[in-house]
Amino acid sequence: MRFWKFVCLVALGTLLAPRPAVGGEKEEEAAALVARAAQLAHFRSPGSTPFRLQAEVRLLGLSSGPVSGKYLLHWVSPQQWRESLTLPGYYQLRVGGDGKLWWKRNLNHQPVRVHQFATSWNIVSRLRIKPDEEVKKLRDRKRDGIPMRCVELEQGKSRRELCVEALSGNLLRERQADITYEYFEHTPLAKRMIPGRIHVLEHGKKAVEIQVEEIESRSDFPKALFQPPAGAVEWPWCSNPEPAEAIERPFPEYPEMAKRQRRQGIVSVYVVIDTDGSVKNAAVVRSAGDWLDESALDTVKGWRFAPAKCGAQPVPSETIIDVTFALYPG
């Protein structure tokens, strides 16, 4: 008789020849590589050159086929900026100023591909080695003939890899679980570097393409551009807040009917993490069928977090949590 067991896997919606590095040397080199890459990528830091950026965005792997849209960013300082993303059937506007973030969109959640797009731009927030991440290896790799120095990190059962260009120090790749972020064609902006092209791969297949079409240094933007839009949601905000961390993650039940019919798949759940660490506005944004969706949604609503923080101040944040239901013979 053949039995089927199940496992519910839950994950959060980041040079040339090996050189010997042991103990403190390994951690010190990894910290230096990551810090240098973060410094270069922090083109939205205080005192950075004001600029305007325009990019074409393509979302791939959708059941309805690929879609294209535009991303616009006007940046003067962390106290004065505006960004918008316009796609067929979707629009999002975010305006920042004086410790506040105002955002408005035509949906009450972020679709999966939009979330992946937004995450790809949050380079500095992911260029951190967390206190509970262990530096496992430093190794040399190449991408398209370009030497890279890569840091392999481990946190419990989770692993990720950060690869920087050996010569320039720019981040070229971050790989974690089933998601990979690739950065190409960096353009200098004063002392910072902006990637001219970004690819997001999911399960090895291209999910998002971003092509920067224009970057210009300028600060003569009309003041009206930075006014909060009518009807916008207001949140406290800062540049690169400390991200939220899950502290209670109940295990999802595998529905009996789903097991009988051998239903499997990934359920993606959008959530807002409130300042008290509770989950709000949970919504399924990628379905694996009603039974699995319901189980994943009910479970994620019970998660608890240490909320994102700006210094000591808790701030709300949003993310997508993937719940994978998988059956295997045993």
C-alpha positions in Angstrom: 0.0 0.0 0.0 1.3 3.4 -0.9 1.1 6.2 1.6 1.2 10.0 0.9 2.7 12.3 3.5 2.6 16.1 3.2 4.8 19.0 4.2 3.6 22.7 4.3 6.6 24.9 3.5 6.3 28.5 4.5 8.5 31.3 3.2 8.5 35.1 3.3 7.2 37.5 0.4 16.6 39.2 0.5 35.3 35.8 -8.0 37.9 33.6 -9.4 39.3 30.7 -7.4 38.2 30.2 -3.8 40.3 32.1 -1.3 40.8 30.8 2.2 38.8 32.7 4.8 38.1 31.3 8.2 36.7 32.5 11.5 36.7 36.2 11.9 38.3 36.8 8.6 35.4 35.3 6.7 32.8 37.5 8.6 34.9 40.6 8.2 35.3 40.2 4.5 31.6 39.5 4.0 30.7 42.5 6.1 33.0 44.7 4.1 31.7 43.4 0.7 28.1 44.0 1.7 28.7 47.4 3.3 30.5 48.6 0.1 27.7 47.4 -2.1 25.1 49.1 0.1 27.0 52.4 0.0 27.1 52.3 -3.8 23.4 51.4 -4.1 22.2 54.0 -1.6 21.2 56.5 -4.4 18.3 57.7 -2.2 20.3 58.5 0.8 20.4 62.0 2.5 22.6 64.3 0.6 22.4 62.3 -2.6 22.0 64.1 -6.0 18.3 64.9 -6.8 17.2 63.1 -10.0 14.4 61.9 -12.2 14.3 58.3 -13.3 12.0 56.6 -15.9 11.9 52.9 -16.6 9.9 50.4 -18.6 8.5 47.5 -16.5 7.5 44.1 -18.0 5.7 41.5 -15.9 6.0 38.0 -17.2 4.6 34.5 -16.5 1.1 35.8 -16.0 -1.9 33.7 -17.1 -3.2 36.7 -19.1 0.2 37.1 -20.8 3.0 39.6 -20.3 2.1 43.2 -19.6 4.2 46.4 -19.8 4.1 49.7 -18.0 6.0 52.7 -16.8 7.8 53.5 -13.5 8.6 57.2 -12.6 10.7 58.3 -9.7 11.3 62.0 -8.7 13.8 62.2 -5.9 15.0 65.4 -4.1 15.6 64.0 -0.6 14.2 61.5 1.9 11.8 64.3 2.8 10.7 65.0 -0.8 10.1 62.3 -3.3 7.4 60.7 -5.5 7.1 57.5 -7.4 4.4 56.0 -9.6 3.9 52.6 -11.3 1.3 52.4 -14.1 0.3 49.1 -15.7 -2.7 47.8 -17.5 -5.4 47.4 -14.8 -3.1 48.7 -12.0 -1.9 52.1 -10.7 0.2 53.0 -7.6 1.4 56.3 -6.4 3.7 56.9 -3.4 4.7 60.3 -2.0 7.2 60.7 0.8 7.9 63.7 3.0 8.8 64.8 6.6 8.7 61.3 8.0 5.5 60.3 6.3 4.5 58.1 3.4 1.3 58.6 1.5 0.3 55.8 -0.9 -2.7 55.3 -3.2 -3.5 52.4 -5.5 -6.5 51.1 -7.4 -6.4 47.8 -5.6 -6.4 47.1 -1.8 -3.3 44.8 -2.2 -0.1 44.4 -4.2 -0.2 41.7 -6.9 2.7 39.2 -6.7 4.6 40.6 -9.7 4.2 44.2 -8.4 5.6 43.1 -5.1 8.6 41.5 -6.8 9.2 44.7 -8.8 9.1 46.8 -5.6 11.4 44.4 -3.7 13.9 44.5 -6.6 14.4 48.2 -6.1 14.8 48.0 -2.3 18.5 47.1 -2.7 19.9 48.7 0.4 17.4 47.1 2.7 18.5 43.7 1.6 22.2 44.4 1.7 22.4 43.6 5.4 23.7 40.6 7.2 21.2 39.9 10.0 22.4 39.1 13.5 21.1 35.5 13.2 22.6 35.0 9.7 25.7 32.9 9.6 28.4 33.5 6.9 28.8 30.0 5.5 31.1 30.6 2.5 32.9 33.2 0.4 33.4 32.1 -3.1 34.3 33.4 -6.6 31.9 33.1 -9.5 31.5 34.7 -12.9 28.4 36.0 -14.7 28.8 36.7 -18.4 32.6 36.6 -17.9 32.5 39.2 -15.1 34.2 38.1 -11.9 32.0 38.2 -8.7 32.7 37.7 -5.1 29.8 35.9 -3.4 28.7 35.6 0.2 26.6 32.6 1.2 24.4 33.2 4.2 22.4 30.8 6.3 19.5 31.5 8.8 18.1 28.3 10.2 17.0 26.4 7.1 17.0 29.4 4.9 19.9 30.4 2.7 20.7 33.3 0.4 23.6 34.4 -1.6 24.8 38.0 -2.4 27.2 38.4 -5.3 29.0 41.7 -5.9 31.2 42.6 -8.9 34.8 42.0 -7.9 36.1 45.2 -9.5 33.4 47.8 -8.8 31.7 46.4 -5.7 28.2 46.8 -7.2 25.6 44.2 -6.3 25.0 41.9 -9.3 22.9 39.2 -7.8 20.9 38.1 -4.8 19.5 34.6 -4.7 17.2 33.3 -2.0 14.8 30.3 -2.0 13.1 30.4 -5.4 13.7 34.1 -6.2 16.8 35.6 -7.8 17.4 39.3 -8.4 19.9 40.2 -11.1 21.4 43.7 -11.7 23.1 45.0 -14.8 24.5 48.1 -16.5 25.1 50.3 -13.5 25.1 54.1 -14.2 26.9 56.5 -11.9 25.0 59.3 -10.2 27.5 61.4 -8.3 29.1 58.8 -5.9 26.3 56.3 -6.2 25.4 53.7 -8.8 21.9 52.9 -10.2 21.3 49.6 -12.1 20.2 50.3 -15.6 18.5 46.9 -16.0 17.0 44.5 -13.4 15.7 41.0 -13.8 13.6 39.0 -11.3 13.6 35.3 -11.7 11.1 32.9 -10.0 11.9 29.2 -10.1 14.5 30.1 -12.7 12.1 31.7 -15.0 12.0 35.5 -15.7 9.1 37.1 -13.8 10.0 40.9 -14.0 12.1 42.9 -16.3 13.0 46.6 -15.6 14.8 48.7 -18.2 15.8 52.2 -17.1 15.1 54.5 -20.1 16.3 57.8 -18.6 18.1 59.2 -15.6 18.7 62.9 -15.3 20.1 65.0 -12.4 17.7 67.8 -11.6 15.8 69.3 -8.7 13.6 71.9 -10.4 10.4 69.9 -9.9 7.1 71.7 -9.2 6.2 71.7 -5.6 2.7 70.4 -6.4 4.3 67.1 -7.5 5.1 66.2 -3.9 1.6 67.0 -2.4 -0.1 64.0 -0.9 -2.8 62.7 -3.3 -6.4 63.0 -2.2 -7.7 59.9 -0.4 -4.2 58.5 0.2 -3.3 56.2 3.1 -0.8 57.8 5.4 2.0 55.9 7.2 5.0 56.9 9.3 8.1 56.3 7.2 11.9 56.5 6.9 14.5 55.4 4.4 15.4 51.7 4.7 13.6 50.8 7.9 14.5 47.7 9.8 12.3 45.0 8.3 9.6 43.2 10.2 10.5 39.7 11.4 8.0 36.8 12.0 8.0 35.7 15.7 4.9 33.4 15.7 4.2 31.2 12.6 1.5 28.7 13.2 1.8 25.6 10.9 -1.0 25.4 8.3 -3.4 22.5 8.2 -3.4 20.5 4.9 -7.1 20.1 4.1 -8.2 16.5 4.0 -10.1 16.9 0.7 -7.0 18.5 -0.9 -4.9 15.5 0.3 -7.3 13.0 -1.1 -7.3 14.7 -4.5 -3.5 15.3 -4.3 -3.9 19.0 -4.6 -0.6 20.9 -4.3 0.7 24.4 -5.0 1.8 27.7 -3.7 -0.6 30.2 -2.1 0.6 33.8 -1.9 -0.9 35.9 0.8 -0.6 39.7 0.8 -0.5 41.2 4.3 0.0 44.5 6.1 2.0 44.2 9.2 0.7 46.7 11.7 2.8 48.6 14.3 1.7 46.1 17.0 3.0 43.2 14.9 -0.5 41.9 13.9 -1.5 41.0 10.4 -4.1 43.2 8.7 -5.8 43.2 5.2 -4.7 39.6 4.4 -5.7 38.6 0.9 -4.8 35.7 -1.4 -3.0 37.1 -4.4 -1.9 33.8 -5.9 -4.2 30.8 -5.7 -3.7 27.1 -5.4 -7.4 26.3 -5.2 -10.1 27.0 -2.6 -9.2 24.5 0.0 -5.5 25.4 0.1 -6.2 29.1 -0.2 -8.5 29.0 2.8 -6.0 27.1 4.9 -3.2 29.4 4.0 -5.2 32.6 4.6 -6.5 31.4 8.0 -3.0 30.4 9.1 -1.3 33.6 8.0 -3.9 35.8 9.8 -2.5 34.2 13.0 1.1 35.1 12.4 2.7 37.6 14.7 5.7 39.8 13.9 8.2 42.1 15.4 7.1 45.1 13.3 9.3 47.1 11.0 11.0 50.0 12.7 12.4 53.4 12.0 14.9 53.6 14.9 12.8 52.8 17.9 9.5 53.7 16.3 7.4 50.8 15.0 6.0 51.4 11.5 3.5 49.5 9.3 4.8 47.5 6.3 3.5 45.2 3.7 4.7 42.0 2.3 3.7 38.8 0.6 3.9 35.4 2.3 4.2 32.2 0.2 2.7 29.0 1.7 3.7 25.9 -0.3 1.6 22.8 0.1 3.4 19.7 -1.2 2.7 16.0 -1.0 5.4 13.4 -1.3 5.3 9.6 -1.3 6.5 7.8 1.8 
